[in-house]
Amino acid sequence: MEATVDAWERDELGGLAPESHEQYMLRDRAAEPALIGLAITQRGRGEGEEVVIDLDVAAGASQ
């Protein structure tokens, strides 16, 4: 859980530099864990060894 939150809260210092195809692929693969980290940060709570995130299905359907 902490690694996923860290991926979301990461800062880019020094702006954006050109990236190789390999760097693009790594960044693309990191997108889903980063969004999961955002959900954990905003709505997640620990319950023992598990993390619970309440999702609002109606909010997702209206977008």
N, C-alpha and C positions, 0 to 999 in steps of 0.2 A: 504494500500500500504506500509506504513512504517514498519509494523510488518513483512510483507513478505520479504522486503529488509533486515531487521534485522536478519531474519532466515538465509539468505544467507551469510551475513557478520559475522556471529557468529564465534568466535575463540574457539578452544578446548585447554584449558590450562591444563598442566600436562599429556598430552598424552591420550591414549585410555585405559579405564578400561574394564574388563569383564562386559557384560550387561545381564540383565535378558530378558526373552522372551517379557515381557511387555515393557521394554525399547527399544528393537529392533523394536517392532510394532510401538511405538511412533515415533522413528527415521525414520522408513520406511514411515509413513504417512506424515512426515515433508519434504520428498524429493521433492515432486511436488511443494509445496509453495516456497521452497528454490530455485528451478530452475526458477520459475516465478519471484522471487526476483532478480535473476541474469539477466534475460531478461529486467526487469524494470531498473536495475542499468545500464546496457550497452546501451539499446536502447529506454528506456521509456521516455515519456514526458507527463507532465500534461496539460490537456485541460479542464479548468474549474474543474468540479467535477470528471472527468474521466481521466484514464491513457491510453495513446495510445502507442502501441508497433508495429513498422513496422517489419514485418517478411519477410525474403528473402526465398521464396518458392524454388527457384532454388538451394540455398545452402543446404537446407535440403534433396533434392532429390539426390544430388551427393554423400551423405555419405553412 
